[in-house]
């Protein structure tokens, strides 16, 4: 819906200038090209950029309560605001607008911080309570909408994007070198830290309250509940209930005063959303798809099948290798951080395509993490079962020797090595970090990092922290193994996916909505018994059965492709030399993050097909480009297509 920002000064007599807020809002015009609003009250100022979607005429922000003592800026959508409005009006609250923003402010008047418990939707908002002299900030349960802040002894600055904070006078951008191990492993940061020293995330499902002296209180108001499996319930119960809940979620997400569409990949998730949207609206919907010029990596044929089946108004865009590399630095600037997955780039292009026709799109994001859609879930369950037998029969020394031979043998091809490396034969079953995180997420494991990072970095004591944040969620999880896997991914991997979804769509001034992440639907889905979630190595069994009447069998039960990109294929050409040259430039090496010999060896091994280092090269490239674009403020120069 928009972008929000604000400043709270803690120094006696300090005032927030309107020009400061305008400067910060200007850094996120792409999030809200339709309107701007600011409000200041001495030491506090709040601002917003608006993408007008609901209540176009009177939904201007910042918005206050009846007597002007409580002010709000809000990013998101509250899908149950109409029902809440009736309750609040019955309790005497008077509305001046038809917006969901006003419902939040009246809820806050009524319930204080507990207002978040009643909200159903995606949100990040800041409320200045002049009566109590308190700033209240909250973020939705799953992390659909972002919120960053910088807290010092003199002030707190916050915003929907990091660049908004950096636009505030007196703030600066510097790499927090302690995050390197986690980034090299996962590509993202699962905790409160960002890549910038002193800038943190308000975590999903949390709220924050700040007083005029700078005292901060942060509390978690929601966690994903895990209940014992109800094995007495028949499969039909879960299928029917999930269908009803999903249909209700999609219906609620159609709330809008502007045109809506669907991002359609041709997979089960987005196809189910498009089908339900068509059923509810009883009219063709606008669908938008993206593919690559390389047919082997394009899912467009599947999207075309669904579009024809639904009789949608279908639109497509192709992304070329040149498009990809030309746009990458610009999109790193939008994301404020290194981009984790190459799939972010086509997401931006399909958002641009949708921008020509609609302002809001529904997507299928979240189904894989709540309904066990990734093959890694079923694979891990089977891998763990085999590993228990393997460890019982084979002595530890022999197991260690087998692991070493798979990792280092010259007679195994890169393809065979990659496949074997995922099995219990190449994994240390005594280490969950090795067995699961290194297996499916880590580009550089902790042992890899020891040979990559410079002595300067190692001396700073950052080594050994790669898995700390993610392991905390794993250890906090409970229930069946599948429930524990889903919980951990929802708290970590999914949050990063949602940040990608938000930033890439907002870069094109498009709002994306995720009906699969209605929190009540998530709570139901993640507590479906493990034996009903999976069928062989395929997940989302309940979803597929729930929408069998809406979609072709060939779409529901085709193998999952996972939105592949030709990244590895492109690295087989001259682009590899271009990236190698960039990463080994004196400018890059002078950062003293990585050993030159290790980077050179990585490229040699990849070129010779001894090892597939595609993911590692992507990590290093993105970190270097982030340095140049976000820290050094370099123009978003395209990466050269060929080496000199």
C-alpha positions as CSV (number, residue, x, y, z in Angstrom):
1,X,0.0,0.0,0.0
2,X,2.8,2.4,0.8
3,X,6.0,3.1,2.6
4,X,6.3,4.6,6.1
5,X,9.0,6.4,8.0
6,X,9.7,8.5,11.0
7,X,12.1,10.0,13.5
8,X,11.9,10.3,17.3
9,X,14.4,12.6,19.0
10,X,15.5,11.9,22.6
11,X,17.5,15.1,23.2
12,X,15.7,17.8,25.2
13,X,14.3,20.5,23.0
14,X,15.2,18.7,19.8
15,X,12.6,19.0,17.0
16,X,12.0,16.9,13.9
17,X,12.0,19.1,10.8
18,X,9.4,18.5,8.1
19,X,12.1,18.7,5.5
20,X,13.9,15.7,7.1
21,X,10.7,13.6,6.6
22,X,10.3,14.8,3.0
23,X,13.9,13.8,2.3
24,X,13.3,10.3,3.8
25,X,10.0,9.9,1.9
26,X,11.7,10.9,-1.4
27,X,13.9,7.8,-1.0
28,X,10.9,5.5,-1.4
29,X,8.7,7.3,-4.0
30,X,8.5,3.9,-5.8
31,X,6.6,2.5,-2.9
32,X,3.9,5.2,-3.1
33,X,3.8,7.4,-6.2
34,X,0.3,8.6,-5.6
35,X,0.6,10.7,-2.4
36,X,2.8,11.9,0.4
37,X,2.0,12.9,3.9
38,X,3.9,14.1,7.0
39,X,3.1,15.0,10.6
40,X,5.4,16.5,13.2
41,X,4.9,17.0,17.0
42,X,8.0,18.5,18.4
43,X,10.5,15.7,18.9
44,X,8.5,13.2,16.8
45,X,7.8,13.1,13.1
46,X,6.1,10.5,10.9
47,X,5.8,10.3,7.1
48,X,4.5,8.1,4.3
49,X,4.3,7.6,0.6
50,X,1.0,6.2,-0.6
51,X,0.0,3.7,-3.3
52,X,-3.7,4.4,-3.3
53,X,-5.7,1.2,-3.2
54,X,-8.5,1.4,-0.6
55,X,-10.6,4.6,0.0
56,X,-8.9,6.6,-2.7
57,X,-10.7,9.8,-1.8
58,X,-10.3,10.1,2.0
59,X,-7.6,7.6,2.8
60,X,-4.8,10.2,3.1
61,X,-2.1,9.6,5.8
62,X,-0.9,10.4,8.4
63,X,-4.3,9.9,10.0
64,X,-5.5,10.8,13.5
65,X,-8.2,9.9,15.9
66,X,-11.2,12.2,16.6
67,X,-9.3,14.7,18.8
68,X,-5.9,14.6,17.1
69,X,-4.0,13.1,20.0
70,X,-3.1,9.8,18.3
71,X,-1.5,9.7,14.8
72,X,-0.7,6.7,12.5
73,X,1.2,5.9,9.3
74,X,0.4,2.4,8.0
75,X,1.7,0.1,5.3
76,X,-0.4,-2.9,4.4
77,X,-4.0,-4.1,4.3
78,X,-6.4,-5.2,7.1
79,X,-8.8,-7.7,5.5
80,X,-11.2,-7.9,8.5
81,X,-11.4,-4.1,8.9
82,X,-15.1,-3.9,8.0
83,X,-16.1,-6.3,10.8
84,X,-13.8,-4.5,13.2
85,X,-15.3,-1.2,12.2
86,X,-18.8,-2.3,13.2
87,X,-17.6,-3.3,16.6
88,X,-15.7,-0.1,17.2
89,X,-18.6,2.1,16.0
90,X,-20.8,0.2,18.5
91,X,-18.4,1.2,21.2
92,X,-18.7,4.9,20.3
93,X,-15.8,5.5,17.9
94,X,-16.5,7.9,15.1
95,X,-15.1,7.4,11.6
96,X,-14.2,10.1,9.1
97,X,-12.9,7.8,6.3
98,X,-13.6,4.3,4.9
99,X,-10.0,3.2,5.2
100,X,-8.6,0.3,7.1
101,X,-6.0,2.6,8.5
102,X,-8.6,4.4,10.7
103,X,-9.7,1.0,12.1
104,X,-6.2,0.4,13.5
105,X,-6.1,3.7,15.2
106,X,-9.5,3.2,16.9
107,X,-8.4,-0.3,17.9
108,X,-5.3,1.1,19.5
109,X,-7.4,3.6,21.4
110,X,-9.6,0.7,22.7
111,X,-6.9,-1.9,23.4
112,X,-3.5,-0.3,23.3
113,X,-0.7,-2.7,22.2
114,X,-3.1,-5.6,22.2
115,X,-4.8,-4.1,19.2
116,X,-2.5,-6.2,17.0
117,X,-4.2,-9.4,18.2
118,X,-7.4,-8.6,16.3
119,X,-5.8,-7.6,13.0
120,X,-6.0,-10.0,10.1
121,X,-3.8,-9.0,7.3
122,X,-0.4,-7.7,6.4
123,X,0.9,-4.6,8.1
124,X,3.7,-2.5,9.4
125,X,2.6,0.7,11.2
126,X,3.7,3.4,13.6
127,X,1.5,5.2,16.0
128,X,2.4,8.4,17.9
129,X,0.4,8.6,21.1
130,X,0.7,12.2,22.2
131,X,-1.3,11.5,25.3
132,X,1.1,8.9,26.7
133,X,4.1,10.3,24.9
134,X,4.8,6.9,23.4
135,X,5.7,5.7,20.0
136,X,4.1,2.3,19.1
137,X,5.4,0.3,16.1
138,X,4.1,-3.2,15.0
139,X,4.8,-5.7,12.3
140,X,2.5,-8.5,11.0
141,X,2.8,-12.1,12.2
142,X,4.5,-13.6,9.2
143,X,6.7,-10.7,8.1
144,X,4.8,-9.8,4.9
145,X,5.5,-6.1,5.3
146,X,9.0,-4.9,6.3
147,X,10.1,-2.5,9.1
148,X,13.7,-1.4,9.9
149,X,15.0,0.9,12.6
150,X,18.1,2.5,13.9
151,X,18.3,3.3,17.6
152,X,21.0,5.5,19.1
153,X,21.2,7.5,22.4
154,X,20.0,10.6,20.5
155,X,17.2,9.3,18.2
156,X,15.3,6.5,16.7
157,X,14.8,6.4,12.9
158,X,12.6,3.9,11.1
159,X,11.3,3.1,7.7
160,X,9.9,0.5,5.3
161,X,13.3,0.3,3.6
162,X,16.9,0.7,4.8
163,X,17.6,3.4,2.3
164,X,14.9,5.5,3.9
165,X,16.8,5.4,7.2
166,X,20.0,6.3,5.5
167,X,18.3,9.4,3.9
168,X,18.0,10.9,7.4
169,X,20.8,13.4,8.2
170,X,23.4,12.0,10.5
171,X,23.0,8.3,9.6
172,X,25.6,6.3,7.8
173,X,26.1,3.0,5.9
174,X,28.7,0.5,7.0
175,X,29.0,-3.2,6.6
176,X,28.4,-5.2,9.8
177,X,31.2,-7.7,9.2
178,X,29.8,-10.1,11.9
179,X,27.0,-11.1,9.5
180,X,29.3,-12.5,6.9
181,X,29.3,-16.2,8.1
182,X,25.5,-16.3,8.0
183,X,25.3,-14.6,4.6
184,X,27.8,-16.9,3.1
185,X,25.9,-19.9,4.3
186,X,22.3,-18.9,3.7
187,X,22.4,-15.7,1.6
188,X,20.2,-13.9,4.2
189,X,20.1,-13.1,7.8
190,X,17.5,-14.8,10.0
191,X,17.8,-12.6,13.1
192,X,17.4,-8.9,13.9
193,X,20.7,-7.8,12.2
194,X,20.9,-6.4,8.7
195,X,24.0,-5.9,6.6
196,X,24.3,-2.4,8.0
197,X,25.9,-1.7,11.4
198,X,23.3,-0.3,13.8
199,X,20.3,-0.9,11.6
200,X,18.0,-3.7,12.7
201,X,14.7,-5.4,11.7
202,X,11.6,-5.4,13.8
203,X,10.9,-9.1,13.7
204,X,7.6,-10.6,12.4
205,X,5.0,-11.0,15.1
206,X,6.6,-8.3,17.3
207,X,5.7,-4.8,18.5
208,X,7.9,-2.1,19.9
209,X,7.2,0.8,22.2
210,X,9.5,3.8,22.7
211,X,9.3,6.6,25.3
212,X,10.8,10.1,25.0
213,X,14.0,9.1,26.9
214,X,14.8,6.4,24.4
215,X,13.7,3.4,26.6
216,X,12.5,0.6,24.3
217,X,10.2,-2.3,25.0
218,X,9.9,-5.1,22.3
219,X,7.5,-7.9,22.7
220,X,6.5,-10.9,20.6
221,X,2.7,-11.1,20.3
222,X,2.4,-14.1,18.1
223,X,4.2,-17.4,17.5
224,X,3.2,-20.3,15.2
225,X,1.3,-22.7,17.5
226,X,2.0,-26.4,17.2
227,X,-0.8,-28.8,18.4
228,X,-0.6,-32.6,18.7
229,X,-1.7,-34.4,15.5
230,X,-5.4,-35.3,15.4
231,X,-4.9,-38.7,13.9
232,X,-8.5,-39.5,14.3
233,X,-9.5,-36.9,11.8
234,X,-10.1,-38.3,8.2
235,X,-8.2,-36.8,5.3
236,X,-11.5,-35.4,3.9
237,X,-11.8,-33.1,7.0
238,X,-8.5,-31.4,6.2
239,X,-9.3,-31.2,2.5
240,X,-12.7,-29.6,3.0
241,X,-11.6,-27.3,5.8
242,X,-8.5,-26.1,4.0
243,X,-10.6,-25.4,0.8
244,X,-13.1,-23.4,2.8
245,X,-10.4,-21.4,4.6
246,X,-8.4,-20.8,1.5
247,X,-11.4,-19.6,-0.5
248,X,-12.3,-17.2,2.3
249,X,-8.7,-15.9,2.4
250,X,-8.7,-15.3,-1.3
251,X,-12.0,-13.6,-1.1
252,X,-10.8,-11.3,1.7
253,X,-7.7,-10.4,-0.3
254,X,-9.8,-9.1,-3.2
255,X,-10.6,-6.0,-1.1
256,X,-9.6,-3.1,-3.4
257,X,-10.9,0.1,-5.1
258,X,-8.4,-0.5,-8.0
259,X,-7.8,-3.3,-10.5
260,X,-6.3,-6.6,-9.3
261,X,-4.5,-9.4,-11.0
262,X,-2.5,-12.6,-10.3
263,X,1.1,-13.5,-10.7
264,X,0.7,-16.9,-12.5
265,X,3.7,-19.3,-12.7
266,X,1.8,-22.3,-13.8
267,X,2.5,-24.1,-10.5
268,X,-0.1,-25.4,-8.1
269,X,0.0,-22.4,-5.7
270,X,-0.6,-19.5,-8.0
271,X,-2.9,-21.5,-10.2
272,X,-5.1,-22.3,-7.2
273,X,-5.2,-18.6,-6.3
274,X,-6.1,-17.6,-9.9
275,X,-8.8,-20.3,-10.1
276,X,-10.4,-19.3,-6.8
277,X,-10.3,-15.6,-7.8
278,X,-12.1,-16.5,-11.0
279,X,-14.7,-18.5,-9.2
280,X,-15.3,-15.8,-6.6
281,X,-15.5,-12.9,-9.1
282,X,-17.3,-15.0,-11.7
283,X,-15.4,-13.2,-14.4
284,X,-12.0,-13.6,-16.2
285,X,-9.0,-12.3,-14.2
286,X,-5.8,-10.6,-15.4
287,X,-2.9,-13.1,-15.1
288,X,0.8,-12.2,-15.5
289,X,3.7,-14.6,-16.2
290,X,7.4,-14.4,-16.8
291,X,9.9,-16.7,-18.5
292,X,13.3,-16.8,-20.0
293,X,14.4,-16.9,-23.6
294,X,15.9,-20.3,-22.8
295,X,12.9,-22.6,-23.1
296,X,14.3,-25.3,-20.8
297,X,14.1,-22.8,-17.9
298,X,10.7,-21.3,-18.7
299,X,7.4,-22.3,-17.0
300,X,5.4,-20.2,-19.5
301,X,3.8,-23.3,-21.2
302,X,2.3,-24.4,-17.9
303,X,1.0,-20.9,-17.2
304,X,-0.5,-20.8,-20.6
305,X,-2.4,-24.0,-19.9
306,X,-3.8,-22.6,-16.7
307,X,-4.7,-19.2,-18.4
308,X,-6.5,-21.0,-21.2
309,X,-8.3,-23.2,-18.7
310,X,-9.5,-20.2,-16.7
311,X,-10.1,-18.0,-19.7
312,X,-8.0,-15.3,-18.1
313,X,-6.7,-12.1,-19.7
314,X,-3.1,-13.4,-19.9
315,X,0.1,-11.3,-20.3
316,X,3.7,-12.5,-20.5
317,X,7.2,-11.1,-20.5
318,X,10.5,-12.8,-21.4
319,X,13.8,-12.0,-19.6
320,X,17.0,-12.3,-21.5
321,X,20.5,-12.7,-20.1
322,X,21.2,-9.1,-21.0
323,X,18.1,-8.0,-19.2
324,X,19.1,-10.0,-16.1
325,X,22.6,-8.6,-15.8
326,X,21.7,-5.1,-16.8
327,X,19.1,-4.9,-14.0
328,X,20.9,-6.8,-11.2
329,X,22.7,-3.8,-9.7
330,X,19.5,-1.7,-9.8
331,X,17.5,-4.4,-8.0
332,X,20.2,-4.7,-5.3
333,X,19.7,-1.0,-4.7
334,X,15.9,-1.6,-4.3
335,X,16.5,-4.6,-1.9
336,X,19.2,-2.7,0.1
337,X,20.9,-6.0,0.6
338,X,22.6,-8.7,-1.6
339,X,19.9,-10.6,-3.5
340,X,19.6,-14.1,-2.3
341,X,18.0,-15.9,-5.3
342,X,18.3,-15.2,-9.0
343,X,14.5,-15.5,-9.2
344,X,14.1,-12.0,-7.7
345,X,15.1,-10.5,-11.1
346,X,12.2,-12.1,-13.2
347,X,9.8,-11.2,-10.3
348,X,10.7,-7.6,-10.9
349,X,10.0,-7.9,-14.6
350,X,6.6,-9.5,-14.1
351,X,5.8,-6.8,-11.6
352,X,6.6,-4.2,-14.2
353,X,4.4,-6.0,-16.7
354,X,1.5,-6.0,-14.2
355,X,2.0,-2.3,-13.4
356,X,0.8,-1.5,-16.9
357,X,-2.6,-3.0,-16.1
358,X,-3.3,-3.3,-12.3
359,X,-2.1,-1.9,-9.0
360,X,-2.6,-5.1,-6.9
361,X,-1.6,-8.7,-7.5
362,X,-2.3,-11.9,-5.6
363,X,0.5,-14.5,-5.5
364,X,0.9,-18.1,-4.4
365,X,3.8,-17.3,-2.0
366,X,3.8,-19.2,1.3
367,X,2.1,-22.4,0.2
368,X,5.4,-24.4,0.0
369,X,6.5,-23.4,3.5
370,X,3.1,-24.1,5.1
371,X,2.1,-27.2,3.1
372,X,5.5,-28.9,2.7
373,X,5.8,-28.2,-1.0
374,X,9.5,-28.4,-1.3
375,X,11.0,-31.9,-2.0
376,X,13.6,-31.2,0.7
377,X,11.0,-31.9,3.4
378,X,10.1,-35.5,2.2
379,X,13.7,-36.1,1.3
380,X,14.9,-35.1,4.8
381,X,12.4,-37.4,6.5
382,X,13.6,-40.3,4.4
383,X,17.2,-39.3,4.6
384,X,16.9,-39.2,8.4
385,X,15.3,-42.7,8.5
386,X,18.1,-44.2,6.4
387,X,20.8,-42.3,8.4
388,X,19.6,-43.9,11.7
389,X,20.1,-47.3,10.2
390,X,23.4,-46.3,8.5
391,X,24.9,-45.0,11.7
392,X,23.8,-48.1,13.6
393,X,25.5,-50.4,11.2
394,X,28.6,-48.6,9.9
395,X,31.4,-47.4,12.2
396,X,32.1,-43.7,12.5
397,X,35.6,-43.9,10.9
398,X,34.3,-45.6,7.8
399,X,31.4,-43.1,7.6
400,X,33.9,-40.2,7.8
401,X,36.0,-41.8,5.0
402,X,33.0,-42.1,2.8
403,X,32.1,-38.5,3.3
404,X,35.7,-37.4,2.5
405,X,35.8,-39.5,-0.7
406,X,32.5,-38.0,-2.0
407,X,33.8,-34.5,-1.3
408,X,37.3,-34.8,-2.7
409,X,37.4,-37.7,-5.2
410,X,38.6,-36.8,-8.7
411,X,36.8,-39.7,-10.3
412,X,33.3,-38.4,-9.4
413,X,31.7,-35.9,-11.8
414,X,30.4,-32.6,-10.4
415,X,26.8,-33.8,-11.2
416,X,27.2,-37.1,-9.3
417,X,29.0,-35.4,-6.5
418,X,26.2,-32.9,-6.1
419,X,23.6,-35.6,-6.0
420,X,25.5,-37.8,-3.5
421,X,26.3,-34.8,-1.3
422,X,22.6,-34.5,-0.5
423,X,22.3,-38.0,0.9
424,X,23.1,-39.4,4.3
425,X,26.3,-40.8,2.9
426,X,27.8,-37.3,2.6
427,X,26.2,-35.8,5.7
428,X,27.1,-35.9,9.3
429,X,23.9,-37.2,11.0
430,X,25.2,-36.0,14.4
431,X,25.0,-32.4,13.2
432,X,21.7,-30.9,12.2
433,X,23.5,-28.0,10.6
434,X,25.3,-30.4,8.2
435,X,22.4,-32.7,7.7
436,X,19.8,-30.1,6.8
437,X,21.1,-26.5,6.5
438,X,24.3,-27.3,4.7
439,X,22.4,-29.8,2.6
440,X,19.8,-27.5,1.2
441,X,20.7,-23.9,2.0
442,X,24.4,-23.3,2.5
443,X,26.5,-22.1,-0.4
444,X,29.6,-22.0,1.9
445,X,29.5,-24.3,4.9
446,X,31.4,-23.3,8.1
447,X,34.3,-25.5,7.0
448,X,34.3,-23.8,3.5
449,X,34.3,-20.4,5.2
450,X,37.5,-21.2,7.2
451,X,39.4,-21.4,3.9
452,X,37.7,-18.4,2.3
453,X,37.6,-15.7,4.8
454,X,40.8,-13.6,5.4
455,X,42.7,-13.8,8.7
456,X,41.5,-10.4,9.5
457,X,37.9,-11.5,9.5
458,X,38.7,-14.7,11.3
459,X,40.5,-12.8,14.0
460,X,37.4,-10.7,14.6
461,X,35.7,-13.8,15.9
462,X,32.9,-14.0,13.4
463,X,33.6,-17.6,12.4
464,X,31.3,-20.3,13.8
465,X,28.2,-18.1,13.9
466,X,26.7,-19.1,10.5
467,X,23.9,-21.2,11.9
468,X,23.3,-19.6,15.2
469,X,20.1,-17.7,14.4
470,X,18.5,-20.5,12.4
471,X,19.4,-23.2,14.9
472,X,17.6,-21.2,17.6
473,X,14.4,-21.5,15.7
474,X,15.0,-25.2,15.1
475,X,15.7,-25.9,18.7
476,X,12.6,-23.9,19.7
477,X,10.3,-25.9,17.4
478,X,8.3,-28.9,18.5
479,X,6.0,-31.5,17.1
480,X,6.7,-34.0,14.3
481,X,9.8,-33.6,12.3
482,X,7.9,-32.1,9.4
483,X,6.3,-29.5,11.7
484,X,9.7,-28.6,13.0
485,X,11.0,-28.2,9.5
486,X,8.0,-26.0,8.5
487,X,8.3,-23.9,11.7
488,X,12.0,-23.2,11.1
489,X,11.5,-22.3,7.4
490,X,8.5,-20.1,8.2
491,X,10.5,-18.1,10.7
492,X,13.6,-17.8,8.5
493,X,13.5,-18.7,4.8
494,X,9.9,-17.5,4.2
495,X,10.6,-14.1,5.8
496,X,13.4,-13.5,3.3
497,X,11.1,-14.7,0.4
498,X,8.5,-12.2,1.5
499,X,11.0,-9.4,1.6
500,X,12.0,-10.3,-1.9
501,X,8.3,-10.3,-2.9
502,X,7.6,-7.0,-1.3
503,X,10.7,-5.1,-2.6
504,X,10.5,-6.4,-6.2
505,X,6.8,-5.7,-6.5
506,X,7.1,-2.3,-4.8
507,X,10.0,-1.4,-7.1
508,X,7.4,-1.5,-9.8
509,X,4.8,0.3,-7.6
510,X,2.7,-2.9,-7.3
511,X,1.2,-4.3,-4.1
512,X,1.4,-8.0,-3.8
513,X,-0.9,-10.0,-1.5
514,X,-0.4,-13.5,-0.2
515,X,-3.6,-15.3,0.7
516,X,-1.8,-18.5,1.7
517,X,-0.4,-16.5,4.6
518,X,-3.6,-15.6,6.2
519,X,-2.4,-16.4,9.7
520,X,-5.4,-18.6,10.6
521,X,-4.9,-20.6,7.4
522,X,-1.2,-21.0,8.3
523,X,-2.0,-22.2,11.8
524,X,-4.4,-24.8,10.3
525,X,-2.1,-25.9,7.5
526,X,1.1,-26.4,9.6
527,X,-0.8,-28.7,12.0
528,X,-2.0,-31.1,9.4
529,X,-0.6,-34.5,10.3
530,X,2.7,-35.4,8.6
531,X,1.3,-38.5,7.0
532,X,-1.4,-36.4,5.2
533,X,0.9,-33.6,4.1
534,X,3.2,-35.7,1.9
535,X,2.7,-38.2,-0.9
536,X,6.0,-39.8,-1.8
537,X,8.5,-37.0,-2.4
538,X,5.7,-34.6,-3.3
539,X,4.1,-32.2,-0.8
540,X,0.9,-30.0,-0.8
541,X,-1.2,-33.1,-0.9
542,X,-4.1,-31.5,0.9
543,X,-4.0,-28.4,-1.4
544,X,-4.0,-30.5,-4.5
545,X,-7.1,-32.5,-3.4
546,X,-8.8,-29.3,-2.2
547,X,-8.7,-27.7,-5.7
548,X,-9.1,-30.8,-7.9
549,X,-12.4,-29.4,-9.2
550,X,-10.8,-26.2,-10.3
551,X,-7.6,-27.1,-12.2
552,X,-6.3,-29.7,-14.7
553,X,-4.8,-32.9,-13.4
554,X,-1.7,-32.1,-15.5
555,X,-1.1,-28.9,-13.5
556,X,-1.8,-30.3,-10.1
557,X,0.4,-33.3,-10.3
558,X,3.3,-32.2,-12.5
559,X,6.8,-32.3,-11.0
560,X,7.7,-29.1,-9.2
561,X,10.3,-27.0,-11.1
562,X,10.7,-24.2,-8.5
563,X,11.0,-21.3,-10.9
564,X,14.5,-22.2,-12.2
565,X,16.8,-19.7,-13.7
566,X,19.5,-20.2,-16.4
567,X,22.2,-18.9,-14.0
568,X,24.3,-22.1,-14.2
569,X,24.0,-22.1,-17.9
570,X,25.1,-18.5,-18.2
571,X,28.2,-19.3,-16.1
572,X,29.3,-21.8,-18.8
573,X,29.8,-18.9,-21.2
574,X,31.9,-15.7,-21.2
575,X,30.0,-14.3,-18.3
576,X,32.1,-16.4,-15.9
577,X,35.2,-14.5,-16.9
578,X,33.4,-11.1,-16.5
579,X,32.4,-12.0,-12.9
580,X,35.8,-13.4,-12.1
581,X,37.5,-10.2,-13.2
582,X,35.1,-8.1,-11.1
583,X,35.6,-10.2,-8.0
584,X,39.4,-10.2,-8.3
585,X,39.8,-6.5,-9.0
586,X,42.1,-4.6,-6.6
587,X,39.0,-2.6,-5.5
588,X,37.2,-5.9,-4.5
589,X,40.3,-7.5,-2.9
590,X,41.1,-4.4,-0.9
591,X,38.0,-5.0,1.2
592,X,40.1,-7.8,2.8
593,X,37.1,-10.1,3.2
594,X,38.2,-13.1,1.2
595,X,41.4,-14.8,0.4
596,X,42.4,-14.2,-3.3
597,X,43.7,-17.7,-3.7
598,X,40.4,-19.2,-2.5
599,X,38.4,-17.1,-4.9
600,X,40.7,-18.0,-7.8
601,X,40.5,-21.7,-7.0
602,X,36.7,-21.5,-6.9
603,X,36.6,-20.2,-10.5
604,X,39.1,-22.7,-11.6
605,X,37.2,-25.6,-10.2
606,X,33.9,-24.4,-11.7
607,X,35.4,-23.9,-15.1
608,X,36.9,-27.4,-15.1
609,X,33.6,-28.9,-14.0
610,X,35.3,-30.4,-11.0
611,X,32.7,-28.7,-8.8
612,X,29.6,-26.7,-9.4
613,X,30.1,-23.4,-7.6
614,X,27.2,-21.6,-9.2
615,X,25.6,-20.7,-5.8
616,X,28.9,-19.6,-4.3
617,X,29.7,-17.3,-7.3
618,X,26.2,-15.8,-7.0
619,X,26.8,-15.0,-3.3
620,X,30.2,-13.4,-3.9
621,X,28.9,-11.4,-6.9
622,X,25.9,-10.0,-5.0
623,X,28.0,-9.0,-2.0
624,X,30.5,-7.1,-4.1
625,X,27.7,-5.3,-6.1
626,X,26.0,-4.4,-2.8
627,X,29.2,-2.8,-1.6
628,X,29.4,-0.7,-4.7
629,X,25.7,0.3,-5.1
630,X,24.6,0.6,-1.5
631,X,27.7,1.5,0.5
632,X,29.8,3.4,-2.1
633,X,26.7,4.9,-3.8
634,X,27.9,3.9,-7.3
635,X,25.5,4.3,-10.2
636,X,23.6,1.2,-11.0
637,X,25.9,0.2,-13.8
638,X,25.0,-2.9,-15.8
639,X,27.5,-5.8,-15.6
640,X,29.4,-6.2,-18.8
641,X,28.2,-9.0,-21.1
642,X,31.6,-10.1,-22.2
643,X,35.1,-10.0,-20.8
644,X,37.6,-7.5,-22.2
